[in-house]
Amino acid sequence: MDPSTTLAAEYSGKAAAYTTHWAPVIRPMALPLLEGLPLAAARRVLDVGTGTGALIPDLRAAAPHATIIGIDNAEGMLREQRHARPSPVAVMDAQHLAIGPERIDVAILAFVLFHMPDPLRSLAEVFRTLRRGGRVGIVTWGLDPGSPGVAIWNEELDREGADPDPRDRRVMQQARMDTADKLGSLLNAAGYASPHIWSRTFHHAWTADDLLAMQVGCGMPARRLASLSAPAQVKCERRVRTRLRAMTQAELAYRPEILFAVARRPVAL
């Protein structure tokens, strides 16, 4: 099966857990991008990989005169959007955008480009939809230590004989864009001009129970747990819970580096 289709099905199935446990964690990490984009004058803004729409209220506030269009390949994620004034949304693969050329003023790809089997193709598709002089904004992981407790999970999952992580490596392309140089090279190769790239390190203070709920609901452990029998899942989760609750606040802290990029479609192209 196409890896993008499989990933979309995974996210659709975990959309409710994602909305509750993960979207609130990464939304603040994406907000600095909006300050670097010309949203106040925008008329059409495309939120690529909008997911459950966590950024849409912020985009409405920053782009009050714009139509905000959200697209995502996971239909279940789009159904989770519960805003008072929903924006137009559509199920769409970022590698094959069903949007005419030069229609978008600003396009945003927040925590999604690394999920594309061909990130360069996705950037080229967004480029095609941008008006001349339009901007693309990207948020992605830089140096990411991973969620606290992942090593504990892997030890306990291995102990129960769980299968390896089944997610296709083709939709895990972080290593192609986890530095400013790599991200800039992708943007240049797709034809964008004047990329401005910066980074920030964020801090999220997990509690053991919130971390466990996220990991069981929509994190990597959920994918491996699914390969175990129900009794084995219960035993594994019980042991992990005990070990997570023994972690200190410092050990539960999550401090990822986030990369931001803004680039434009040249006026002459």
C-alpha positions as CSV (number, residue, x, y, z in Angstrom):
1,M,0.0,0.0,0.0
2,D,1.1,3.6,-0.6
3,P,2.9,4.8,2.5
4,S,1.0,8.1,2.5
5,T,-2.3,6.2,2.5
6,T,-1.3,4.0,5.3
7,L,-0.1,7.0,7.4
8,A,-3.4,8.8,6.7
9,A,-5.3,5.8,8.0
10,E,-3.2,5.7,11.1
11,Y,-3.8,9.4,11.9
12,S,-7.5,9.1,11.1
13,G,-7.8,6.3,13.7
14,K,-5.9,8.3,16.3
15,A,-7.4,11.7,15.6
16,A,-9.3,12.1,18.9
17,A,-6.2,11.2,21.0
18,Y,-4.1,13.5,18.8
19,T,-6.5,16.4,19.5
20,T,-6.4,15.8,23.2
21,H,-2.9,14.8,23.9
22,W,-0.5,16.0,21.1
23,A,-1.9,19.0,19.3
24,P,-1.8,21.2,22.4
25,V,1.8,20.3,22.9
26,I,3.0,21.2,19.4
27,R,0.7,24.2,18.7
28,P,2.8,26.7,20.8
29,M,5.9,25.4,19.0
30,A,4.5,26.4,15.6
31,L,3.2,29.9,16.5
32,P,6.5,31.8,16.0
33,L,6.3,31.0,12.3
34,L,3.2,33.2,11.9
35,E,5.1,36.3,13.0
36,G,7.5,35.8,10.0
37,L,4.7,35.6,7.4
38,P,2.8,38.4,5.6
39,L,-0.5,37.2,6.9
40,A,-2.2,40.5,7.5
41,A,-2.6,41.3,3.8
42,A,-3.2,37.7,2.7
43,R,-6.4,36.8,0.9
44,R,-5.9,33.0,0.6
45,V,-3.9,31.0,3.1
46,L,-3.3,27.3,2.7
47,D,-2.7,25.2,5.8
48,V,-1.0,22.1,4.4
49,G,-1.4,19.1,6.8
50,T,-3.9,21.0,8.9
51,G,-4.7,17.9,10.9
52,T,-7.2,18.7,13.6
53,G,-7.0,22.4,12.8
54,A,-5.1,23.5,15.9
55,L,-3.5,26.5,14.1
56,I,-6.7,27.7,12.3
57,P,-7.9,30.1,15.0
58,D,-4.4,31.6,15.1
59,L,-4.3,31.9,11.4
60,R,-7.7,33.6,11.4
61,A,-6.4,36.1,14.0
62,A,-3.3,36.8,12.0
63,A,-5.0,36.9,8.6
64,P,-8.4,38.5,9.2
65,H,-9.1,39.2,5.5
66,A,-8.1,35.8,4.3
67,T,-9.9,32.6,3.5
68,I,-8.1,29.9,5.4
69,I,-8.1,26.6,3.5
70,G,-7.0,23.5,5.4
71,I,-6.0,20.3,3.7
72,D,-4.9,16.9,5.1
73,N,-4.6,13.4,3.7
74,A,-6.3,12.0,6.9
75,E,-10.0,12.4,6.7
76,G,-10.4,11.5,10.4
77,M,-8.2,14.4,11.4
78,L,-10.4,16.8,9.5
79,R,-13.5,15.5,11.2
80,E,-12.0,16.5,14.5
81,Q,-12.1,20.2,13.7
82,R,-14.6,21.8,16.1
83,H,-14.3,25.5,15.6
84,A,-17.3,27.8,15.8
85,R,-16.6,29.0,12.2
86,P,-15.0,26.1,10.4
87,S,-12.7,26.9,7.6
88,P,-13.0,25.2,4.2
89,V,-11.2,21.8,4.4
90,A,-10.4,19.1,2.0
91,V,-8.9,15.6,1.9
92,M,-5.8,16.1,-0.2
93,D,-2.3,14.7,-0.7
94,A,0.3,17.5,-0.5
95,Q,2.3,15.7,-3.2
96,H,-0.7,16.1,-5.6
97,L,-2.5,19.4,-4.8
98,A,-5.9,19.8,-6.4
99,I,-5.4,23.6,-6.4
100,G,-4.9,25.8,-9.5
101,P,-1.6,27.6,-10.1
102,E,-0.9,30.9,-8.5
103,R,-4.0,31.0,-6.2
104,I,-2.4,31.1,-2.7
105,D,-0.8,34.0,-1.0
106,V,0.7,32.1,2.0
107,A,1.2,28.4,2.5
108,I,2.0,26.8,5.8
109,L,3.5,23.4,6.4
110,A,3.7,22.9,10.2
111,F,5.1,19.5,11.3
112,V,4.1,17.8,8.1
113,L,6.9,18.0,5.5
114,F,8.8,15.2,7.0
115,H,5.8,12.9,6.5
116,M,6.0,13.3,2.7
117,P,7.7,10.4,0.9
118,D,9.0,13.0,-1.6
119,P,9.4,16.3,0.3
120,L,10.9,18.0,-2.7
121,R,7.8,17.2,-4.8
122,S,5.5,18.5,-2.0
123,L,7.5,21.8,-1.9
124,A,7.3,22.0,-5.7
125,E,3.5,21.5,-5.6
126,V,3.1,24.3,-3.0
127,F,5.4,26.5,-5.2
128,R,3.0,26.0,-8.1
129,T,0.0,27.1,-6.1
130,L,1.6,30.2,-4.7
131,R,1.1,33.6,-6.4
132,R,4.3,35.3,-7.6
133,G,5.9,36.7,-4.5
134,G,3.9,34.5,-2.3
135,R,5.4,32.9,0.8
136,V,5.8,29.4,2.2
137,G,6.4,28.8,5.9
138,I,7.7,25.6,7.4
139,V,7.9,24.2,10.9
140,T,9.9,21.0,11.5
141,W,12.0,19.3,14.1
142,G,15.6,20.1,14.5
143,L,17.5,18.3,17.2
144,D,14.8,16.3,18.8
145,P,15.6,14.1,21.9
146,G,12.3,12.3,21.5
147,S,9.5,12.0,24.0
148,P,10.7,11.2,27.6
149,G,10.4,7.6,28.5
150,V,10.7,6.2,25.0
151,A,13.7,4.0,26.1
152,I,11.5,2.6,28.9
153,W,8.7,1.8,26.4
154,N,11.1,0.1,24.0
155,E,12.6,-2.0,26.9
156,E,9.2,-3.2,28.1
157,L,7.8,-3.7,24.6
158,D,10.8,-5.8,23.7
159,R,10.3,-7.8,26.9
160,E,6.8,-8.6,25.8
161,G,7.9,-9.5,22.3
162,A,6.2,-6.7,20.5
163,D,6.8,-6.2,16.8
164,P,9.1,-3.3,15.6
165,D,7.5,0.0,14.8
166,P,5.5,-0.8,11.7
167,R,5.4,2.8,10.3
168,D,7.0,3.0,6.9
169,R,10.4,4.8,7.0
170,R,9.4,6.7,3.8
171,V,7.0,8.8,5.9
172,M,9.7,9.5,8.5
173,Q,11.9,11.9,6.6
174,Q,13.1,14.1,9.6
175,A,16.8,13.4,8.8
176,R,16.4,15.2,5.4
177,M,15.5,18.5,7.1
178,D,16.7,18.6,10.7
179,T,19.3,21.3,10.2
180,A,19.1,24.8,8.7
181,D,21.4,23.8,5.9
182,K,19.3,20.8,4.9
183,L,16.1,22.7,5.0
184,G,17.6,25.6,3.0
185,S,18.8,23.1,0.4
186,L,15.4,21.6,0.0
187,L,13.8,25.1,-0.5
188,N,16.4,26.1,-3.0
189,A,16.0,22.9,-4.9
190,A,12.3,23.5,-5.2
191,G,12.9,27.0,-6.6
192,Y,12.2,29.2,-3.6
193,A,14.1,32.4,-3.1
194,S,15.6,34.1,0.0
195,P,14.9,31.4,2.6
196,H,15.1,32.7,6.1
197,I,15.6,29.9,8.6
198,W,15.9,30.1,12.4
199,S,15.5,27.9,15.4
200,R,14.2,27.9,19.0
201,T,14.3,25.4,21.8
202,F,11.0,24.7,23.5
203,H,10.2,23.3,26.9
204,H,7.2,21.1,27.7
205,A,6.7,19.9,31.2
206,W,5.0,16.5,31.0
207,T,3.4,14.7,33.9
208,A,3.8,11.0,34.0
209,D,0.1,10.3,33.4
210,D,-0.3,12.8,30.6
211,L,2.8,11.5,28.9
212,L,1.5,7.9,29.2
213,A,-1.9,8.9,27.8
214,M,-0.2,10.6,24.8
215,Q,2.1,7.7,24.1
216,V,-0.7,5.1,24.4
217,G,-3.1,7.2,22.4
218,C,-1.1,8.4,19.4
219,G,2.7,8.0,20.0
220,M,5.2,5.4,18.8
221,P,4.3,3.0,21.7
222,A,0.7,2.8,20.4
223,R,1.9,1.4,17.1
224,R,4.0,-1.3,18.8
225,L,1.4,-2.1,21.5
226,A,-1.1,-3.0,18.7
227,S,1.0,-6.1,17.9
228,L,0.5,-7.6,21.4
229,S,-2.4,-9.5,22.8
230,A,-4.8,-7.5,25.1
231,P,-3.3,-9.2,28.3
232,A,0.2,-8.4,27.2
233,Q,-0.7,-4.8,26.4
234,V,-2.1,-4.4,30.0
235,K,1.0,-5.9,31.5
236,C,3.4,-3.8,29.4
237,E,1.5,-0.6,30.1
238,R,1.3,-1.3,33.8
239,R,5.1,-1.7,34.0
240,V,5.7,1.4,32.0
241,R,3.3,3.5,34.1
242,T,5.2,2.5,37.3
243,R,8.6,3.4,35.7
244,L,7.3,6.7,34.3
245,R,5.9,7.7,37.7
246,A,9.3,7.2,39.2
247,M,10.8,9.8,36.8
248,T,11.8,13.2,38.1
249,Q,10.4,16.4,36.7
250,A,13.7,17.0,35.0
251,E,13.5,13.6,33.4
252,L,9.9,14.3,32.2
253,A,10.8,17.6,30.6
254,Y,10.7,17.6,26.8
255,R,13.1,20.1,25.1
256,P,13.1,19.8,21.3
257,E,14.7,22.2,18.9
258,I,12.2,23.5,16.3
259,L,13.3,24.9,12.9
260,F,11.3,27.6,11.2
261,A,11.7,28.6,7.5
262,V,10.1,31.3,5.4
263,A,10.8,31.6,1.7
264,R,9.1,33.2,-1.3
265,R,8.2,32.3,-4.8
266,P,10.2,34.7,-7.0
267,V,8.1,37.3,-8.8
268,A,9.9,36.6,-12.1
269,L,8.8,32.9,-12.1
